[in-house]
Amino acid sequence: MIRRTALLLLLFTAAPAVHALSPEEVRKVVETLDDRQRNSGDWKALCYMESKEKGKTDTVYELLVYRRDQDDTQLFLFTKPKSEAGKGYLRLEKNLWSYDPSTGRWERRTERERIGGTDTRRDDLSEPRLAIDYEAQWQGDEKLGVYDVHHLVLTVKSGVDVSYPVRHLWVETGSLNILKRQDFALSGKLMRTSYYPKWKKIYSESKKGEVWYPQEMRFYDEIEKGNSTLILIQEIDLHPLEANIFTKAWLESKSR
């Protein structure tokens, strides 16, 4: 059950900066954030999703996420509830497509698409590309509850399509885990607040090193107050995937 009050320990508390990060240091931090979650191979995850929408009954989903980081392809397949089973998304050649088995239709979507109508976006479950897609600046070193954090501001680069053009990150200085994120429109309006209270790591044969991932993610809609989504990554498999998984035909076959 998602309760925002459970995250009060992560409330922002300002603290004087000890050392301002240089542009080069900021760049290295952001590149490290990307590299920690990059597998350099394939990725399959089983996710539990719980969506809350004001005035409606909570919805629980089961979602399979497939990634091939080397060519930035991705596929989502809903398996539960029964009404959503077989629906999915395919990202191929920088295009995002949604599929509805009840109509057999594919529709092109933008990066701002709400996955399954929840508060989740595609890039919440993709290989991070922060250093590639954004310019980063140091805002300050602060306190987030008991944690010392770097507060970074990321602004999208020209010509890049992302779910949100401006992002604020609160990154723990010791572990370099992202603890909090706020997403903004170009107008400066706050759109969404996210928390990442649990991180885990797994050894990757393809990377020959550790891959970190947020085991728990909590997204809060700042426009439609009361709407939120919880994601728990329950299983991770980093073994190579069949190439035909990343095709429209494969996703269509899951609903037959």
N, C-alpha and C positions, 0 to 999 in steps of 0.2 A: 504494500500500500504506500503510495507516494504521499509524503507529508513534508511540505516545505519547512515546517518548523524543526524537522529533524536535522536540518542543515544549518541551524543558527550558529554553530561553532565555526562556520566558514564566513561569518560576517566580516566585512572589510573594516580594518582598523589601520589608519595611516601611521607610518613611522618614518623618521628621517632617514634619508638614504646615506649609506656609508661610502659607497663608491658608485659613481655614475658609469653605466656600461657604455663603452665606445661603440660606434657603428659596427666595427669589426667584431666586437664581443657579442653584440646583439645578433649579428648574422650567424655566428657560430652556435649560439644558443638555439636559434630557430632551425638551423641545419641539423643539430643534434636531436631536436624534437622529431623531425622527419625520420632521421636514420634509425632512431630507437624503435619505431613502429614499422619500418620497412622490412619486408621479408626477402626480397630479391627472388621470389618464386611464387608459388601458389598458396592459397589461403581458403579454408572453409571454416565457417563458424555457425554454431547453433545458438540462436538468440531468443530469449524470452522478452516480450514487449508487453507493457501494460499502459494503456492509454486512458487518460481521464479527460472528459469533456464536460464542461459545466452544464448541468441539467440533464445529462444522459448517463446511462449505465456504463460502468467501466468495461473496456474491451481488452481481452488478453489474446495476444498473438504468439505464434511460433514462426520464426523466420530463419531461413537458411541463407547465408551470405557466402558467395563465391567470389574470389579475387584472383586476378593474375597481374601482379604488380609490375612485371617487366614491360607490359604493353598497356597498362592502365585500363584493363577491362574488368567488368564487374557484373554480377547477376544476383538479384534478390528473388527468393521464392517463398511465398507464404504457404505454410502447411496447416495452420490452425488460426482461427476457428474454421469450421466447415464452410461457412459463407465466404471466406477469403481464400480458401485453399486453391492453389493453382494460379493465383494472381502473382504478378511479378514485375520486375524491372530489369532491363539489360542496358548496360553502358558499353558502347562499342564505337570506336573511332571518334571519341569525344561527343557522341550523341547519346542521350538518355531516352529510352523507349519504355513505355508501360504496356502491360498486356493484361487483358481481361478475358478469361476463358469463356465467360457467359455469352460474349458477343464474338469472340475470336478476333478482336480488333487490336491492332497496335497503334499507339499514339505517341508522338514525340513530345517530350517534356523538357522543361528547363531545370537548371540546377536548384531552383527554388522550390521544386516539387516537394510536397509533404508526403513522405513515404507512407502509403496505406492510409492517408488522411491523418496521421499522427503528427507530433511535433518534431519528428526525425527528418533529416535531410540525407541525401545519398552520401555526402562526404563525411557524415558522422561515422560511417562504417567503411570508409575507403582508406587506402594508403594516404597518409597526410602529404600534402604538397605545399606546405606553408612557405618554404623558402623559394619555391618556384612561382607561386601565384601571388604572393604578397610582398610589399615593402614593410619592414618592421622598424619600429622605434622604441627606445626605452622610455617608459613613462615614470618609473621610479621603483625603488625597492621598498616593500611595504610588509605589513603583517596581515595575514588572512587567518583569523583565529590564532592558533598557536604556531602557525607556519610562517617562516620567512619566505617571501616570494619576490620574483621579478614581475613587475607589471609591464607588459608589452602591448603596443598598439600596432595592429597590422592593417594596412590599406591595400586593396587589390591593385595589381598592376594593370596598365592600360590594355584593353582587348581581351582580358581573361574573364571567362564566365564562371562565377562562383555563386554559392547560395547566399552569402552575405558579403558586401563589399568592405565592411570595416569590422574588425574583431579585436576585442581586448582579451588578453590572456593573463592569468595569474599562475606563474610557474614556480614550483617549489625550488629554492635555490640549491638544495642539496641533491635531491633525487632527479630534478628536472622533469618531474611529473606535472602535467597540467592539472590544476585543482579546480579552476573556475574559468568560464569563458562567457563573454557577453558579445552578442552579435547586433550590429547596427545597420540601418539603412544609410544611404549617402546623405540623407537629410540630417543625420545625427540622432534619429529616433531609435530608441532601444527596442529591439524586436524579440530577443530571446536571451534567457540566462541559462547556463548549463553548469552542472557540477560533476566532477569525476572523483568520487571518494575512494575508489578501489582500483589499483593497478596490479597486473600480474605479468610475469614473463615466461616465455617458453623457448626452448632451444630450437633453432632452425638449421637443418642440414644444408639447405640451399644457401643460406646466408653465412653459415659457419659461425654463428653467434646467436645472441639472445634477441628475441623480438618481444617488445613490450606492447601491452594492449590494455585499454580501460575495461575492467571486468564489470563495472557498474557505471552507468551514465544516466543522469537525470536532467531532463529538458523542461523548461518552464516558459510558456508563451507569455510575453509581456504585452501583447496586444489584446488577446482574448484571455483575460485574467481567469484563473481557475483551470485552464487547460494545461496538461502536463503529460510527459511520457517517461517511463522508466524502461531502460534496456539493461538486461543482464546477459553477458556473453557466457554461456554455460559450457560450451565445448569448442576446442580449437583443433584443427587438423591442418598441418603444413605440408602434407605429402602432395606430389604432383597430381594435377587434375586432368581429366580428358579434355582435349581441345574443343570437342563438340559441345561441351557444357555452355560455352559462351556464344551460343547461337539462338536465333529465334525458334528454330525447329526443336531444339532441346527443351526450351521452356514450354512450348506448346504441348510437347509429348507428356509433360508431367500432369496435365489435366485431362488426359484421355482415359 
